[in-house]
């Protein structure tokens, strides 16, 4: 009997560890709300809108050149984009730096070899709308229908595990 209980506890603990941590944080699909449309200029001067990415699982990450955790988070997003991009995953990096730091944003993007769209929110209008607390970094996980599935403030080592699970769960949704 005691051995049966021990086996049961081990199996239960194994199942708990195997549960997708990030996926468990996702808002239930029926309860998700649409993310407001926005349009910002990318580093090439082109206007880009969120609606361009409808049909893809998209992470909108608010960051700044002075924010080391932001750059760490976007480093993982770069890897996820490479791994899951062909499955319909995209990352929009929204730089919240002032207009006079555009060249610094370009330098960071080039040095980090980020290939995803980098948008400039120099006036802070999109940040005020979608990230009113001004958290850095702030990542919004948006499903294929353009609805907010998960939002995360800050970044700490290990968060990338939950991020990847959330991305995989969102990609699996139809």
N, C-alpha and C positions, 0 to 999 in steps of 0.2 A: 504494500500500500504506500509506504513512504517513498519507495523507488518510483512508483507510478506518479506521485505528486511531483517529485523532482523532475521527471521527464516532462510532465505537463508544463511546469514552470519554465523549463529550458525551451520548450517549443514555443510557448507564449512569448517569452523574451526575444527569441529569434524572429518571430513574426513582427514584433514591435520595432525591432531594429531595422527590419527589411522594409517597413512602410516608407513610402516616399515622403520625406519631410516637407519639401517644397510644395508638393501637390496637396498636402493636407491644409496648407495655408490659403489655397485658392478659394475665392468666393464661389459659391454654388452658381452654376451658369444662369439659372433662372433669376437670381438675385443681383446679377451684375448690371451696372449702369454704363451707358455710353460715355465715352471720353469726348469732351468737346473738341470740335475741329479747331485746328490752328495752322498757321502758315508762317514759316520763318525762312530766312535766307541761309543757304549753305555757304561753305567756304569758297565756292566757285562763283558766288553771286546769284545763283539760281534760287527761285522761290520754291520751297518744298512744303507740302501739306501732309498732315497725318492721314488724310483719306487716301493718299497714294498707296498706303500700305495696308489698306483694308483687304482682308483675305489672307494676311500673313499674321503670325504671332509676332508681336512687336514689343520690344522693351524700349521705353523712352527713359533715358537716363540723364538727369540734370547733374551737371558737373562744372568745375571751375579749374583753371590751370594751377591755382595755389593749393588745391585739395588733393593730397596724396591718396586718401582712401578712394576718392572718385576715380583716380587713374588706375588704382588696383582693380576696382570693380570693372571698369571698362576693359582692362586687360583680360579678365575672364570672359566678358561679353564678346571680345574679339575671338577667343577660342570657341565659344559656343556658336557664334555666327559661322565660323569655318566648318564646324561639325554639323550644324543643323540648318544652315542657309538653304541648301537644296530642298529641304523639307518645308520651307516656308517660314523661316525665322529671320527677323531683321532687328537691328539695333539703331535707334536714333539717339545720338549723343547731343544733348542740348547744352551748349556752352553758355554759362550765365555771366561770363566776364564782360567788363565794360567795353564799349566800342573801340577804344584806343589800344586794347590788348589783342585785337584780331590777329596780328602777326605772331603773338605769343601762342595763341590757340593753334595756329597753323604749324608752328614749330613743334609743339607737343604732339599733335596729330601725326606729323611726319616722323618724328623720333620714335613714337610708339607703333608706327606702321598700321594705324587704324584705317580700314578700308570702308567702314560703314559711314552713312551720312552723318556729318557733323553740322549742326544748325546753330546759328547765333541768335541768342535772345538778349541782345544788348540793351533793349529798353525794359526788359523784365516783365513784359505783359503776359507771356505764356507761363513763366514761373509763378507769377501772382495768381493766375487762374488755376494751374494744376499742382503747384507746390507752394501754397500760401505760407506755410511755416518756414520756408526757405531752407529745408534740410539739405545737407550735402554729404554724400550723394543721395539722390532720391530716384528710385527706379520704379517705373510703372509697367507692369506686365499686362499687355492688352491682347485679348483673344482675337481670333480671325474675324469676328463680327464688329470689332472696334469697341469692345466693352472692357472695362477695368476688371481684371481677374485677381490682381494682387498688387500691393504697393509696399515698398520697403524703404525705410529711412536709414541712412548711415551704411557703413560697411565694416564688417569685422571678418577676420580670417575664419573660414568655414562657411560663410554665407553662400559662397559659390555652389556648395553642395545643394542647398535648398533651391537656389536659382535654377540649377540644371534640372532638378526634379520638376520644378514648376514649368519650365520650358518644355520638357518632354511630355508632361501631362497636357499642356495646352496644345501641343502639336498633335496629340492623339485624339483630341476632340474633333468632331466633324461638324 
